[in-house]
Amino acid sequence: MSTIYLALGDSITTGYGVGSNQSFANLYYKNLLSFDPSLRYINLGVNGLTSEELAAMVGQKRFHTLIAQAKFISLTIGSNDLLAVGKGLISGSGSNIDLILGNFNHNLRLIGGQIRAINPSVLVKVATIYNPLPPMDKETDAFAKGLVKAANHSILNQAREFHFVVVPVAKALREREQLLLGPDHLHPNVGGHRLMADLFTRN
């Protein structure tokens, strides 16, 4: 049976802003080829994907065969869940933060449980979330940092439960956002993707 590197996640996985060839997932795949030259690469990233949508995706039978054949899986998920909070703040409509964080944690459990039920031995690496909100006033920035910290706490807890490797993307990007994020402040630039590929390879 052929082995697969399966890239799952949001626009960071698709390489939005830099192109698929420059995405961290493609660069990580090239690094993995030195360990397994027969490895195939399948990128199922979707721009704007939320944790709820990813949970639904891995629950579909047509994806089960790919998960079963995977030797490596990478996950980038959660930024769009948090952006929903940010949009609520900016629009003034507000957001139920506890509900959003609770749903995110629940969805991570569904994703982890489904992957492990299908493939107990696959090496899964999940990125921590960096702050996806653009710089605003001090109070909002402090709120955003707290929100990201809470979401990453969920990632750490679920990774521990399902034996996923946590890739410290947030820590690596902290205070280097101007250097490593693109002009929209949301997506990594080419340097950011290269850094992520290196982190995924080393961790």
Disulfide bonds with the S-S distance in Angstrom:
none
